[in-house]
């Protein structure tokens, strides 16, 4: 669950289809369609998922086109986007957490997605130059004015989650932090979300674009279980993450139909207590 919305256990992180090394549009749309065919109902994006300075919202527009051309049932699909992170076009990432920027960015994202209201809008990354409370205040404004239906956070600490809940009167429904077999430092935030009933969306749950393919080589325990089960170590990693708390919804990135199909299948992989113990927490 994300707020009042029920979604599938595994989501689709769409970032790889718009940044460096991105595929052509036909393959990207085929990947999104494959995700939907596999039962995925959460698609994660951001206005900053683009390559060139002049194409802010590239990933959002791509998703909009993919949904428009999808012939299957898409009534249950939830698209989550983010604002507050920027890419000036030189490969770097910058931040603008000001309320004015977030409000303007949300309006632009709503237009890029072609929707009346954004399903889920997440503050992408706290800006050290802006009071966190001011950034969260923009989410309150967007909720109250109907620009967004639900609000979330990304790249935040437990203290920031609790502060945002107080500011929004308990209306934060999701937290999107990095978490994977190799990066477990967000475990405290995962546990806090479980206690508060907030969806925890691990991004780069397989280690990130450059590392996901080698997950089995760098994590022997995951490879061993994968070999025993006849599945990929990536599936084992996602199944392990799902076991950590009912609020966990991993959003593995994918730019090929076969990879998102493999990831989606992790929802049906149930690890034994012995297997989970060997993977740790």
N, C-alpha and C positions, 0 to 999 in steps of 0.2 A: 504494500500500500504506500502511496505517496499522498498524504493528506486524505481526502475522501476518495481518491482514485485508485482502483486496483490495476496493477500492471504485472506483466510477466516477470519471472524471477531474474532473467538476464536482459539487460538493456543493450543498446547499440551506441557506442561512442563514434560520432561521425567526423571527428577532427581530421583523421588521416586522409580524407577525401578532398581536403581544401588547402593543406599546408605543403611544405616541401615534399617532393616526391609523389605528389598526388596523381591519381589515375585520370584518364579522360572521363568526361561526364557520363558517357554510356555505361562504363563499368561501375561508376559510382551509383548511378540510379539502379543498375542491376543488383548491386550490393544491398541497397536499402530495400528493394523489392524482395530479395532473398531473406532479409531479416524479418520482414513482415510475414512472408510465407512460412517462416520457421516459428511464428508465434510471438515474436518480439513486439512489445507494445510501448516501449519507452525509447525514444531517440534523443540523444544528448548533443547539443550544439552550442555555439557562442558566436557573437558578432565578430569576435577577433579570430575566428578560424578562417583565415585567408592568407594569401601569399603576398600580394602586391598592395601598396598603400591605398590605391584607389578602389579596392574591391571589398571593403568592409561589408560583412553580411553574406559573403560568398557561400558559406556552408548553409546558412539559413535558407537562402534562395534555392540552393540545390535540393534541400530536403522538401521544400514546398513543391518543386517541380516533380520530385519523385512521388510524393503523396498524390499529386494531381493526376499522375499517369498510372497510378496503381489501380488495378481492376478488382482487387479483392476487398474484403471488409477492412475498413480503417477507422471505424467509429470509436474503437477503444484506444487508438493511438494517442499517446501523450508526448508532446514535443517540449523538451526543456531547453531553454537557452540561458545565456549569461551575459552580463555586462560589467564593465569596470576594468577590464584588461584591454590593452590596445597593441596593435602591431604596426609600427610606422613604415614597414616595408623593407627594412634592412636586415630582417631576421631576428631582431630584438623584440622584447616584450616590455611595455610600459604600463603604467596604471593611472587611472583617474576615477577615484571613488567619490567625487563630489556629487552632491544630490542633483545638481543641475545636469551634470553629464549623464548620470544613471537614468534620470527621467527622460532625457532626450534620446538616449541609446535604446531604452525600452520601446519608445514610440517607433524608432527606426526598425527595431527587430520585429515589432508587430507588423509593420508594413512588409518587411522582407519575407516573413512567414505567410503573409496573406491571410491573417486571422483577425477576428474582432477583438479577442483577448488572448494573451499568451498563457498557455496552460501552466507553466512553471517558469519563473524567472529567478535566477540565482545571482547574487552579488559575487562576482568572479574571484576577486582577491582583495583583501583589505589594503588600503592605500595609507602608508605611514604619514602622508602629508595631510590626511583628512581624518577627523574624528570618526571612529567607527560608528558611533551613535548617529552621526549625520548621514552616513551611507545607508544605514539600516532605516533611518527615517524616510529615505527615498522609497524604500520597499513598501513602507506603510502607505505613503502617498499613492503609489501605483496600485496597491490593493484597494484602497478606498475609492479610487477613481475608476476602477474596473479595467485598467490597462492590462493587468495580470490577474490570473485567478488564484495562483498560489505563489509563495515566496520561499526562497532557500538561500543557502550560503555555500561558499566554496573556499577551500584553503584557510580554514579557521581553527581556532583553539577551543577547548572546552569552555574557557571563560567567555570567549566571544559568542559561542552558542547560547550560553545562559544569558548574557547581556542582550542579545538579539531577541530572545524569547520574551524577556521583560519589556523591551521597547515595543515589540509587535503584539503584546498581549497574547503570547502563545501561538502566533500564526506562522512561525517558521516550520515548514514541513519536510525539509531535506537539507542534508549536508553532503557536499561532494568534496572529498579529500583524497589524496593519493594513498593507495594501500595495495600491497601485493605481497607475495611470498618473500621478496627481497626488501620490501619497504613496509615495515610494520609499525612505524612510529606514530601512526594515527589510530592505534588501537584504543587509546584513551577516548578519542572522539567517537569512535565506533561504539564503545561501551556507553558513553553519555547519551548518544542517540537512542540506543536500545532502552535505556532507562526512561527517556523522555517520549518514546514512541515516535521518533523522527526517522524518516528514511535515511539510510547511510549509503551513498552512491560512490563506491571506490572507483576512482579513475586510474588509468594505467594499471588495471588489476592483474595484468600478465607481465608487468615490468616496463611497459612503454614500447613505442614503435620499434626502437632499435634492439630491444632485448627480448621481446615476447617469443620470437622464434627459437631462442636458446634457453627457454625456461627449464626444460628438462636437463640440459647440460649443467646449468648453474644450481639446480635444486634436485639433488639425487633422489631424495625421498619422494618427490612428486613423480619423477620418471619411473621409479620402481613400482609405484602403485599403478601408474598408467600402463606399464608393461603387463602387470598382473591382470588388469581389467580390460586390456585391449582397446584403450582409448588414448587420446593425446594428453600430455602433461598439462596442457592449457585447460582442458576440461577438468582435470583433477584440481587445479588451482582455483578455478571458479567454484567448483563444488565445495571445496574447503572454505572459501570465503562465505558462501551461502550458509554454511553450518555455524558460523560464528554468532549469528543473531538473526532473528526473523526480519529485522528491518534492513538487512543488507541486500542491495540490488546492484551487482557489479555492472559496469558499463564498458566492456572491452571495445577498444577501437578496432575497426575493420574497414578495409577498402577492397576486399574481394568477397564474392558470394560464399566461397567455400569456408573462409575463416569465420564468418558470422554464423554460418550453419553449425560449425563445430562448436562454437561458443554457446549457442543457444541450447545445444544438446546437453550441456552441463546441468541444466535444470532437472534432468532425469537421472543424474548420477548421484546415488546416495552412498556416501562413504561410511564404513563401519567405525565403531568407537576405537577399535585398535588402529585403523588407518589414520583417523583424525589425531590420535595421540602421537603417532609417529611424525605428524606434520607440525605439531606444536601450535601455539596460539600467537 
